[in-house]
Amino acid sequence: MTDTLTFKLHRDSDVHIITIAEVKEVIPGKNFVTGVFKLTEGKTNLGNIVFDDAMNQWEYTALGDLTHKEAAIVATFIKDKVKERSV
């Protein structure tokens, strides 16, 4: 996965363009993946999706911006892109 992805979320008759940015910790000489992915739509912060170490379980850290079902769709998209990166 690249550092930033774009996801089109279809809600009712609208399409929402969500930017997904991978949060990394920088320690001199290394970048560490944290399992945290920041979601934004334009300048609006939609919260984070946070994965466990194995990328099996996730948590959405915002209130009300996305439904649980929408967050699950975005989390699956992220997980699939991370798998593509590791192949």
DSSP file (Angstrom, degrees, kcal/mol; ACC not computed):
  #  RESIDUE AA STRUCTURE BP1 BP2  ACC     N-H-->O    O-->H-N    N-H-->O    O-->H-N    TCO  KAPPA ALPHA  PHI   PSI    X-CA   Y-CA   Z-CA
    1    1 A M              0   0    0      0, 0.0     4,-0.1     0, 0.0     2,-0.1   0.000 360.0 360.0 360.0 142.4    0.0    0.0    0.0
    2    2 A T        -     0   0    0      2,-0.2    20,-0.1     1,-0.1     3,-0.1  -0.281 360.0 -98.0 -77.8 175.5    1.2    3.5   -0.7
    3    3 A D  S    S+     0   0    0      1,-0.2    19,-2.5    18,-0.1     2,-0.4   0.804 108.6  33.1 -66.8 -28.7    1.2    6.1    2.1
    4    4 A T  E     -A   21   0A   0     17,-0.2     2,-0.3     2,-0.0    17,-0.2  -0.994  66.7-179.2-134.0 136.3   -2.2    7.5    0.9
    5    5 A L  E     -A   20   0A   0     15,-2.6    15,-2.9    -2,-0.4     2,-0.4  -0.877  18.9-137.8-125.9 160.5   -5.2    5.9   -0.8
    6    6 A T  E     -A   19   0A   0     -2,-0.3     2,-0.4    13,-0.2    13,-0.2  -0.980  18.3-172.6-119.6 134.7   -8.5    7.2   -2.1
    7    7 A F  E     -A   18   0A   0     11,-2.8    11,-3.2    -2,-0.4     2,-0.7  -0.990  16.9-142.7-127.9 132.9  -11.7    5.3   -1.5
    8    8 A K  E     -A   17   0A   0     -2,-0.4     2,-0.6     9,-0.2     9,-0.2  -0.860  17.0-165.3 -97.0 114.0  -15.1    6.1   -3.0
    9    9 A L  E     -A   16   0A   0      7,-3.1     7,-3.4    -2,-0.7     2,-0.7  -0.883   8.6-149.2-101.2 121.5  -17.9    5.5   -0.5
   10   10 A H  E     +A   15   0A   0     -2,-0.6     2,-0.5     5,-0.2     5,-0.2  -0.819  21.8 172.8 -94.0 117.2  -21.4    5.3   -2.0
   11   11 A R  E >   -A   14   0A   0      3,-2.4     3,-2.6    -2,-0.7     2,-0.2  -0.983  61.8 -46.4-128.8 119.0  -24.0    6.6    0.5
   12   12 A D  T 3  S-     0   0    0     -2,-0.5     0, 0.0     1,-0.3     0, 0.0  -0.411 122.2 -27.8  55.4-123.3  -27.6    7.0   -0.7
   13   13 A S  T 3  S+     0   0    0     -2,-0.2     2,-0.3    -3,-0.1    -1,-0.3   0.327 123.2  91.5-102.1   8.2  -27.2    8.9   -4.0
   14   14 A D  E <   -A   11   0A   0     -3,-2.6    -3,-2.4     2,-0.0     2,-0.5  -0.707  63.4-144.6-103.5 153.1  -23.9   10.6   -3.0
   15   15 A V  E     -A   10   0A   0     -2,-0.3     2,-0.5    -5,-0.2    -5,-0.2  -0.980  14.4-159.4-114.5 124.7  -20.3    9.5   -3.5
   16   16 A H  E     -A    9   0A   0     -7,-3.4    -7,-3.1    -2,-0.5     2,-0.8  -0.910   9.0-145.0-106.3 126.3  -17.9   10.5   -0.7
   17   17 A I  E     -A    8   0A   0     -2,-0.5     2,-0.5    -9,-0.2    25,-0.4  -0.813  20.2-168.3 -93.2 111.4  -14.2   10.6   -1.6
   18   18 A I  E     -A    7   0A   0    -11,-3.2   -11,-2.8    -2,-0.8     2,-0.5  -0.873  10.7-149.7-105.8 128.4  -12.3    9.4    1.5
   19   19 A T  E     -AB   6  40A   0     21,-3.1    21,-2.1    -2,-0.5     2,-0.5  -0.835  10.1-158.9 -95.1 131.7   -8.6    9.8    1.8
   20   20 A I  E     -AB   5  39A   0    -15,-2.9   -15,-2.6    -2,-0.5     2,-0.5  -0.954   8.2-172.3-115.5 118.7   -6.8    7.1    3.8
   21   21 A A  E     -AB   4  38A   0     17,-2.6    17,-2.8    -2,-0.5     2,-0.4  -0.948  20.9-131.9-116.3 126.8   -3.4    8.0    5.2
   22   22 A E  E     - B   0  37A   0    -19,-2.5     2,-0.5    -2,-0.5    15,-0.2  -0.607  21.0-137.6 -75.1 128.5   -1.2    5.4    6.9
   23   23 A V  E     - B   0  36A   0     13,-2.7    11,-1.5    -2,-0.4    13,-0.5  -0.775  25.4-174.2 -90.6 126.5    0.2    6.8   10.2
   24   24 A K  E     - B   0  33A   0     -2,-0.5     2,-0.5     9,-0.2     9,-0.2  -0.925  22.4-135.2-122.1 146.3    3.8    5.9   10.8
   25   25 A E  E     - B   0  32A   0      7,-2.5     7,-3.0    -2,-0.4     2,-0.6  -0.864  22.6-147.4 -94.9 131.3    6.1    6.4   13.7
   26   26 A V  E     + B   0  31A   0     -2,-0.5     5,-0.2     5,-0.2    -2,-0.0  -0.896  21.7 171.8-106.7 121.9    9.5    7.8   12.7
   27   27 A I  E >   - B   0  30A   0      3,-2.5     3,-3.6    -2,-0.6    -2,-0.0  -0.984  55.3 -78.5-121.6 136.2   12.6    6.8   14.7
   28   28 A P  T 3  S+     0   0    0      0, 0.0     3,-0.1     0, 0.0    -2,-0.0  -0.022 119.5   7.2 -41.3 120.2   15.9    7.8   13.3
   29   29 A G  T 3  S+     0   0    0      1,-0.1     2,-0.3     0, 0.0    -3,-0.0   0.258 125.0  62.7  92.3 -11.7   16.8    5.4   10.5
   30   30 A K  E <   -B   27   0A   0     -3,-3.6    -3,-2.5     2,-0.0     2,-0.4  -0.996  58.9-149.9-147.5 149.5   13.4    3.6   10.5
   31   31 A N  E     -B   26   0A   0     -2,-0.3     2,-0.5    -5,-0.2    -5,-0.2  -0.979  20.8-156.2-112.9 132.2    9.7    4.1    9.9
   32   32 A F  E     -B   25   0A   0     -7,-3.0    -7,-2.5    -2,-0.4     2,-0.3  -0.928  13.7-131.4-112.2 131.4    7.3    1.9   11.8
   33   33 A V  E     -B   24   0A   0     -2,-0.5    -9,-0.2    -9,-0.2   -11,-0.0  -0.644  17.9-167.4 -76.3 134.0    3.8    1.0   10.7
   34   34 A T  E     -     0   0A   0    -11,-1.5    -1,-0.1    -2,-0.3   -10,-0.1   0.608  36.1-117.4-100.2 -14.4    1.4    1.6   13.5
   35   35 A G  E    S+     0   0A   0    -12,-0.3    16,-3.0     1,-0.3     2,-0.4   0.562  77.2 124.0  83.4   8.4   -1.7   -0.1   12.2
   36   36 A V  E     -BC  23  50A   0    -13,-0.5   -13,-2.7    14,-0.2     2,-0.5  -0.889  40.6-171.6-107.1 132.6   -3.5    3.3   12.4
   37   37 A F  E     -BC  22  49A   0     12,-2.2    12,-2.4    -2,-0.4     2,-0.4  -0.980  14.2-144.3-128.0 119.1   -5.1    4.8    9.3
   38   38 A K  E     -BC  21  48A   0    -17,-2.8   -17,-2.6    -2,-0.5     2,-0.4  -0.668  13.4-154.3 -85.9 131.9   -6.4    8.3    9.3
   39   39 A L  E     +BC  20  47A   0      8,-3.0     7,-2.8    -2,-0.4     8,-0.6  -0.905  18.6 168.3-109.8 132.1   -9.6    9.0    7.3
   40   40 A T  E     -BC  19  45A   0    -21,-2.1   -21,-3.1    -2,-0.4     2,-0.4  -0.976  26.2-157.3-137.4 154.1  -10.5   12.4    5.9
   41   41 A E  E >  S- C   0  44A   0      3,-2.5     3,-2.1    -2,-0.3     2,-0.4  -0.921  76.3 -49.8-128.3 105.6  -13.0   13.8    3.4
   42   42 A G  T 3  S-     0   0    0     -2,-0.4   -23,-0.1   -25,-0.4     0, 0.0  -0.562 124.0 -22.9  64.1-124.8  -11.7   17.0    2.1
   43   43 A K  T 3  S+     0   0    0     -2,-0.4     2,-0.5    -3,-0.1    -1,-0.3   0.368 115.6 107.2 -96.3   4.3  -10.7   19.0    5.2
   44   44 A T  E <   -C   41   0A   0     -3,-2.1    -3,-2.5     2,-0.0     2,-0.5  -0.735  66.5-137.8 -90.3 124.0  -13.0   17.0    7.4
   45   45 A N  E     -C   40   0A   0     -2,-0.5    -5,-0.2    -5,-0.2     3,-0.1  -0.689  18.1-175.4 -78.6 122.0  -11.4   14.5    9.8
   46   46 A L  E     -     0   0A   0     -7,-2.8     2,-0.2    -2,-0.5    -6,-0.2   0.359  43.3-112.0 -98.9   3.8  -13.5   11.3    9.8
   47   47 A G  E     -C   39   0A   0     -8,-0.6    -8,-3.0    14,-0.1    -1,-0.4  -0.596  39.4 -64.2 100.7-164.0  -11.4    9.6   12.5
   48   48 A N  E     -C   38   0A   0    -10,-0.2    13,-2.8    -2,-0.2     2,-0.5  -0.905  21.1-143.6-126.9 152.0   -9.1    6.6   12.4
   49   49 A I  E     -CD  37  60A   0    -12,-2.4   -12,-2.2    -2,-0.3     2,-0.5  -0.990  25.6-164.2-110.4 125.2   -9.3    2.9   11.7
   50   50 A V  E     -CD  36  59A   0      9,-2.7     9,-1.7    -2,-0.5     2,-0.3  -0.943   1.7-162.1-116.3 124.8   -6.9    1.1   14.0
   51   51 A F  E     - D   0  58A   0    -16,-3.0     7,-0.2    -2,-0.5     2,-0.1  -0.688  19.9-116.0-101.8 155.5   -5.9   -2.5   13.4
   52   52 A D    >   -     0   0    0      5,-2.1     3,-1.6    -2,-0.3    -1,-0.1  -0.247  47.4 -87.2 -75.1 177.2   -4.3   -5.1   15.7
   53   53 A D  T 3  S+     0   0    0      1,-0.3    -1,-0.1     2,-0.1    -2,-0.0   0.808 129.7  45.8 -59.4 -32.9   -0.8   -6.4   14.9
   54   54 A A  T 3  S-     0   0    0      3,-0.0    -1,-0.3     0, 0.0    -3,-0.0   0.392 108.1-122.1 -92.6   2.9   -2.1   -9.2   12.7
   55   55 A M  S <  S+     0   0    0     -3,-1.6    -2,-0.1     2,-0.2     3,-0.1   0.786  82.5 114.1  60.7  28.5   -4.5   -6.9   10.8
   56   56 A N        +     0   0    0      1,-0.2     2,-0.3    23,-0.0    -1,-0.1   0.843  69.8  37.6 -95.0 -41.6   -7.4   -9.2   11.8
   57   57 A Q        -     0   0    0      2,-0.0    -5,-2.1     0, 0.0     2,-0.3  -0.840  68.0-174.8-113.8 150.6   -9.4   -6.9   14.1
   58   58 A W  E     -D   51   0A   0     -2,-0.3     2,-0.4    -7,-0.2    -7,-0.2  -0.929  12.7-154.6-140.4 163.4  -10.1   -3.3   13.8
   59   59 A E  E     -D   50   0A   0     -9,-1.7    -9,-2.7    -2,-0.3     2,-0.5  -0.998  13.7-140.5-139.5 138.0  -11.7   -0.4   15.6
   60   60 A Y  E     -D   49   0A   0     -2,-0.4   -11,-0.2   -11,-0.2   -13,-0.1  -0.888  13.8-162.6 -98.9 126.5  -13.2    2.8   14.2
   61   61 A T        +     0   0    0    -13,-2.8     2,-0.3    -2,-0.5   -12,-0.1   0.211  56.6  82.3-101.7  15.3  -12.3    5.7   16.5
   62   62 A A  S    S-     0   0    0    -14,-0.3     2,-0.7   -16,-0.2    -2,-0.1  -0.754  72.7-121.1-115.1 166.1  -14.8    8.4   15.5
   63   63 A L  S    S-     0   0    0     -2,-0.3     4,-0.1     1,-0.1    -2,-0.1  -0.909  78.5 -24.6-111.7 111.0  -18.4    9.0   16.5
   64   64 A G  S    S+     0   0    0     -2,-0.7    -1,-0.1     2,-0.3     3,-0.1   0.298  97.9 106.6  84.9 -10.0  -21.1    9.1   13.9
   65   65 A D  S    S+     0   0    0      1,-0.2     2,-0.4   -19,-0.1    -1,-0.1   0.915  92.3  18.8 -70.9 -40.4  -19.1   10.1   10.8
   66   66 A L  S    S-     0   0    0    -20,-0.2    -2,-0.3    -4,-0.1    -1,-0.2  -0.953  84.1-120.4-124.1 146.8  -19.4    6.6    9.3
   67   67 A T     >  -     0   0    0     -2,-0.4     4,-2.7     1,-0.1     5,-0.2  -0.354  34.5-105.7 -73.7 167.3  -21.7    3.8   10.2
   68   68 A H  H  > S+     0   0    0      1,-0.2     4,-2.2     2,-0.2     5,-0.1   0.907 123.6  51.4 -61.0 -40.0  -20.3    0.5   11.5
   69   69 A K  H  > S+     0   0    0      2,-0.2     4,-1.8     1,-0.2    -1,-0.2   0.913 110.9  47.1 -64.0 -42.9  -21.1   -1.1    8.1
   70   70 A E  H  > S+     0   0    0      1,-0.2     4,-2.3     2,-0.2    -2,-0.2   0.914 111.8  50.5 -64.8 -42.6  -19.3    1.7    6.2
   71   71 A A  H  X S+     0   0    0     -4,-2.7     4,-2.8     1,-0.2    -1,-0.2   0.879 108.3  53.6 -62.6 -36.9  -16.3    1.5    8.5
   72   72 A A  H  X S+     0   0    0     -4,-2.2     4,-2.3     2,-0.2    -1,-0.2   0.884 107.7  50.5 -64.7 -38.3  -16.2   -2.2    7.9
   73   73 A I  H  X S+     0   0    0     -4,-1.8     4,-2.0     2,-0.2    -2,-0.2   0.926 113.3  45.2 -64.2 -44.9  -16.1   -1.7    4.2
   74   74 A V  H  X S+     0   0    0     -4,-2.3     4,-2.5     2,-0.2    -2,-0.2   0.910 111.9  52.2 -65.8 -42.1  -13.3    0.8    4.5
   75   75 A A  H  X S+     0   0    0     -4,-2.8     4,-2.7     1,-0.2    -2,-0.2   0.898 109.3  49.6 -61.6 -41.1  -11.4   -1.5    6.9
   76   76 A T  H  X S+     0   0    0     -4,-2.3     4,-2.4     2,-0.2    -1,-0.2   0.903 109.8  51.7 -64.0 -41.0  -11.7   -4.4    4.4
   77   77 A F  H  X S+     0   0    0     -4,-2.0     4,-2.0     2,-0.2    -2,-0.2   0.932 112.1  46.1 -59.2 -47.7  -10.4   -2.1    1.6
   78   78 A I  H  X S+     0   0    0     -4,-2.5     4,-2.5     1,-0.2    -2,-0.2   0.939 111.8  51.0 -61.6 -48.1   -7.4   -1.1    3.8
   79   79 A K  H  X S+     0   0    0     -4,-2.7     4,-2.1     1,-0.2    -1,-0.2   0.901 109.9  50.2 -58.4 -43.0   -6.6   -4.7    4.8
   80   80 A D  H  X S+     0   0    0     -4,-2.4     4,-2.1     1,-0.2    -1,-0.2   0.894 110.6  49.4 -63.2 -40.3   -6.7   -5.8    1.2
   81   81 A K  H  X S+     0   0    0     -4,-2.0     4,-1.8     2,-0.2    -2,-0.2   0.876 109.5  51.4 -68.0 -37.1   -4.3   -3.1    0.1
   82   82 A V  H  X S+     0   0    0     -4,-2.5     4,-1.5     2,-0.2    -1,-0.2   0.903 109.4  50.7 -65.8 -39.8   -1.9   -4.0    2.9
   83   83 A K  H  X S+     0   0    0     -4,-2.1     4,-0.6     1,-0.2    -2,-0.2   0.909 107.9  52.8 -62.3 -42.1   -2.0   -7.6    1.8
   84   84 A E  H >< S+     0   0    0     -4,-2.1     3,-0.9     1,-0.2    -1,-0.2   0.897 107.7  52.7 -58.6 -39.9   -1.2   -6.5   -1.8
   85   85 A R  H 3< S+     0   0    0     -4,-1.8    -1,-0.2     1,-0.2    -2,-0.2   0.850 107.3  50.8 -64.7 -35.7    1.8   -4.6   -0.5
   86   86 A S  H 3<        0   0    0     -4,-1.5    -1,-0.2     1,-0.2    -2,-0.2   0.522 360.0 360.0 -85.1  -3.8    3.2   -7.6    1.3
   87   87 A V    <<        0   0    0     -3,-0.9    -1,-0.2    -4,-0.6    -2,-0.1   0.469 360.0 360.0 -84.5 360.0    3.0   -9.9   -1.7
